[in-house]
Amino acid sequence: MPDVITEQRSFGQRLSNSFLGLIIGPILILVAIGLLWWNEGRAVAAIVGLNDAAGQVVEANASGPSPANAGKLVHVVGAATASSPISDSAVGTTFTGQVTVARTAEMYQWKESSHEDNNNNTTTYEYTRAWSEDPIDSSHFHYADGHENPAMPFASTQTSASDAKLGGWALDDGTLNRIDLEQSLNPPAPEGWSRDGNYLYRGNPASPKVGDMRVSYRGLASGTTISVLAQQSGNGFAAFTAKNGYTLELAAAGNHTAAELIERQRKAEAILTWVLRAVGWLLIFMGFTAFLSPLSAMASFVPILGGIVRGAAAGISFVISVPLALTVIALAWLFYRPLIGGGLLVLAAASVYGLWRWHHQRTAGHVAAQAAKAPA
C-alpha cells in the first residue's frame, strides 16, 4: 500500500457526507456550550479557592509535622532527600542519588493525515512515520493495510524513591509528581539498548523502524531544595480542600514563598481558562460550519459557486459563533459573579452590533462598487 493515496469523491458522496453535519453540528454546539459554562464555573471556583487558601497558610518547619497543624494548609521549604535506588525494570536501568525520576517513552509509529481539496473534489491520505509518546491506533486509519502499529510495550511514567523525604516529612508520588523536573539523566545503556544524545534507543537510532522505542529521563537530585504547599496529613502531605471545594496541592523546586506558589497557580488556572474558552469557541464555529455544509456540498456542483458558498458559510459561522460564545461566558459569569457577567453581556452585545455594522458596510460598499461599474 503506498504512503500517499488520493481518492476522488463523487457529488453523491460529498452530498451524503455533508448531511451528517446536520446531526454533528448541533451536537458540537451543545458540547461547546456545556464546556464553556463548566469552564467559567471552574475558573470562578479557582479564584475563590485560591483566595481562601491564601488566608489559611501556616508556615511549618522542615524538621517535621506538628500535631497542632494536622489538617491545615502548611507551607514547607527544605531539602528533598532519598538514599534508596530507583529502578526502571522495563528498560533495565537503575538510578541512585535521585528523589524521583520521570521516564519519557516514545515509539516509532505510523501516523495518518488527510487533506480535502474541494476544488478538485479529492481527499488525500498521507502516511508518515514519527516518534510519539502516545500510542496511535492504526486500526482507525482509512488505509490500515501496510501501516499497522504494534502495541506500545510500556509508557511514560514517574517513580519516586521509597524513602523520599523533605526533612522530617514523608514525600510520595502525589507531591513529587507536581514538581517540574529539569535535570536530564543519562544512565549507561543497558543490554539491548544504545545511547544517542539524551536518548536510549532500542533499535537503530540512525534508521528507526516502526515499533522501535526510545526513552529519556529527568530527575530531582537528592539534596535539592523544594517548596510544598499542601495539607498536613499524617507524616506527609495531601491535597487541601478550600471551603468552596477547590483542591490545592502545590510543589516546586527551589525556595518559593506560599504567595509565589499561589500566584503561579493563579496564572496556570488563567491560562487553562483561556485555552478552554478558545476550544469552546472553535467547537461552536465547527458546529455551525458542519451544519451549513450541505449548502456548500450542493453548491459544489458548480465549482466556482461551491467556493463562494463555502466562504459565505465560514463567514456566517464566525459571525454567529463569536457573540454566542461571549453570551454563554457572560451568562455563566452572571450566574457565578453577577457584576462581571453583566459587563460581559454588554461586550457580547457590542460584538454583535460591531459585526453587523461591518457586514452592512461591506455589503453597501460592494453594491456601490457594482453600481459604479454598471453602464449608464
N, C-alpha and C positions, 0 to 999 in steps of 0.2 A: 504494500500500500504506500503510495507517495506521501510526502510530508506536506504538500500544498495541494489542496483539492478544491476546485471551483464547481459549484452547482448552478445550473440555470433554473430560475424559478418561473413557473408559468403564471399567467394572470390569475387563473383559478386558485393556485396555491397561495399567492400573495393575498388574494381577497379572503380566502377561508382563514388563513393565519391571522389576518388583521382583525377579524371579528372576535377573536379571543380577547382583544383589547377591551371589548365591551364588558367582559367579566373581570379581567385582570385589572383594568384601570380603576374601577370603583374600590376594589379590594386594596390596591396600593394606597389610594387616597385615605381610606378608613384607617389603615395601618399607620400611615403618616400622622394623621390627626391624633390617634392614640399615643404614638411615640412622642409627639410634641407636647401633649398635655402631661404625660408622665414625666417627661424631662424637666418641665418647668416646676412641677411639684418636687422632683428630686433636687433641683437647684435651690429652691427655697429651703428645703429641709437641710441642705448642706450649709447654707448661710446661717440659719438659726442654730443648727447643731454646733457649728464651729464657734459661734459667738458664746454659746452656753459653755462649751468645753474650755474656752479661753479664761472664763471666770472661775473654773474649778480646779485649775492645775495646782498640784502640790509638788514642790521641789523635794526630791528624795535623794538619799545618799547612795553612792555606788557600792558601799560596803554590804548592803543587803536590805531586804524588805523590813518594814516596821509594822508591827501589829496595828498601830494606830492608823495606818494608811490602807488597810485592807479594803478593797473595792473602790478605792479612789483613783482619780486620774493623776498619775505621777509622771514626773519628768526626771530622767536619769541620764547622766553623761559619765562615761568611763571606758576603760579598755575592754574590748571583747577578746576573750582568750579561749584556747582549746588545746589539748595535748593528744587526743585520740585521732588516729588517721581516718581519712575519708576515702572510701573505695568506690570505684566505678566498675562493677562486675561485667557490665555489658561490653566495655572496651578492654578491661583488664589492666587498669592503671590505678595507682593509689597516691593520695596527696597527704603530706604532713605539714604541720605548721599553718593550717588553714582552719578558720572557724566555720566557713560554709563555702561550697563550690557549686557553681552553676555550669551545667553542660548544655551546649547548643548542638543539636544533632540535625544534620541535613542529609537528604538522599537525592541522588541524581535521577530526575524523573522527566517523563513526557508531560508537556502542558499543551492545552489547546486554546487557540484564539480564533475568533471569527470576525469577518468584516462583510457587511452588506453594501453592495453597490446598487443603489436604487435607480441609477441612470441606465445601467445595463441589465438590471433585474437578475443579479447574481449574488451568491453567498460564497465566500472563500474561507475555507477552514485551513489553518496553518498549525503544524505540529512541530514544536521545538523542544529541546532538552535543556533543563536548568536545575540548579541546586535549589531545593525547597525544604524548609523546616517543617512544613505541614504536608501530610500525605495527600496526594492528588488521586482521586478515584477515576481511573481511566475507563471504568465501565460506563460512565456517563458521556464519554466522548462520542461525537457524531460518527467518527470513523475510528473505532477502537482497534480494529484488526491491524497488527503491526505496531501499535502504540500502547501496549499494555505495561502498566506499572506494577511491580511486585509489592507485597505488603511491607511496610516500613518495620524493620526489626526492633527498633527502640526509638524513643522520642527525647526531646529536650527535658531536662529536669534539674532540680537543685537539691543538694544533700548537705546537711549540717552535721558537724561533729557531735557525738553523743554526750560529750561533756562541755559543750559550749556554754560560756558564762560571761556576764558583764559584772565584774567584781564579784559580789555575793549573790547576784541574780542569775537564775537559770534562763538560758536563751533557747527557744525552739524554732522550728521552721516558720511558724506563723509570724514571728517577729523578724527573723533574719531574711525571709523572702521579700520583705519590704525595702531592703537596702539595695540601692543601685550598686552593683559590683563593677568596678572599673579596672581592676588588676588582671591582666591577661596571664594565664598559666600555661606553660609549655612543658608538660611531662615528657619523659622519653617515650618513644614509640614502642608499644608492646608488640609481641609476635603477631604477624598478620596485618600490621599497620605500618604506615610510613609517615614521616613528618615533612610538611612543606609550609614554611612560614608559621602562622599561628594555628594551623590545622593538622589534625591527624587524619590520614586517609586510609580507608580500606578499599583498595583498588589503585589504579594508576592516576595520579593527580594531573598528569600532562594530557591524558586521553581517557577521561572517565567514561564508564558505561552505565546504562540505566540499571539502578539497583545498588550502585556504589554508595558508600557512606563517607561522610567527613564530620568531624567533631572539633569543637573549640571549647576552651574552658576559661572561666573568670572566677576569681576568688576574693575572699576577705581574709587577709593575713592575721594570724593571732597577734594580739597587741595593738590592733588598730582601734583608735578612739571612735566610739559610736554614740549617738544620741537616740533615746527612746522616749516616746510619749504614748502611754497606754495605761490601762487599768492594772493595778496591782492585783494579782491573782495567785494565791499560794506563795511559792518562792520565785515566781516569774511574772509574765505579762499576759494580758488578754485584751480583746477589743473592749473599749469603753463605749457605753451606750448613753447618749445625751438624753435629756428629758423628752425630746420630740422623737426619739427612736433612732436618730442618726448614730452610726457606729464609727469609731475612730481608733486606729492603732497605727502610729507613725514611727518610722525608724530611718536613720540616715547615717552614713559615715561622716565623721568629723564632729566638732563641738558646735552644736546648734542650740540656741535657746528654744524654749517652748513656743514663744511668739513666732520665731522664724519657722519652726516646723508647721505651725498652724497656717502661717501666711503661704508657705509652699503648697499646702493642701488646698487653700482657697484658690490659688492660681490654677492648680490641676483641675479642680472642680469647674472653674470658669471655662477652661479650655474644652473640657468634656461637654459642657452645656452648649457651647457654640458649635462644636463638631456635630452633636446630635440635632441641633437646630438646622444645620446645613443638610444633614441627611434627611430630616423630615421634609424640608422644602423640596429637595431633589425627588423624593418619593412622590410628592404631590404633583410636581412637574411631569414626572414619568407617567403617573397615573392618568393625567389629562391627555398627555401625548398618546398613550395607548388607547384611550377611549375614542380619540379622534382619528386613530389610524385607519379605520375603514374608509373614511373620506379620502385619505391620501392614496390608499390602495385602488379605489375606484377611479380616481383621477389619473393614476399612473398609466392607464390605458393609452393616454396621450402623454408622451414623455415630458414635454415642456410643462404641461398643465400639472403633472404629478409633482414636479419640483416646487411649483408655485404654491400648491395646496399644502405640501409638507412644511414649507416655510411659514405659511399662514397658521397652520396648526401649532407649530412650535411657538409662534408669537402669541397666539391666544392662550396656550398653556402657561406661558411665562406671565402674561398679564393677569391671569386668574390665580396662579399659584403663589405669587408674592404676597398680595393682600390677604389671601386665605391663610397662609402660614402665619403672617403677622396677627391676624384676627384670633387664631387659635391660641397663639402665645399670649396675646393680650387678655383673652378670656380666662386663660389658666392663671395668669397673674392677678386678674380681677378676683378670682376665686381664692387664691392664696395670699395675695398682697394687693388690696383694692386700689390704693393710691397709685402704685406703679402701673397696675393694669389699666387704669383709666388713661394714663399718658400713652401707653402702647396702643390703645384703641384709637386715640387721636392720630397717632403715627400711621396706623393701618388705613384710616380714612383718608389721610393726606396722600398716602401712596396710591390709593385707588383714584383719587382726583388727579394726581400728577400723571399717572399712566393714561388716564382718559384724555387729559389735555394734550399729552404727547401724541397719542394716536389721532386725536382730532386735528391737530396742527399738521401732522404728517399727511393725513388724508386730504386736508384742504390744500396743502402745497402741491400734492400730486395732481389734484383736479385742476388747480390753477395752471400748472405746467402743461397739462394736456390741452387745456383751453387755449393757451398761448400758441401751441403748435397747430391748432385747427385752422384751416383756411378760412378767410373772411367771407 
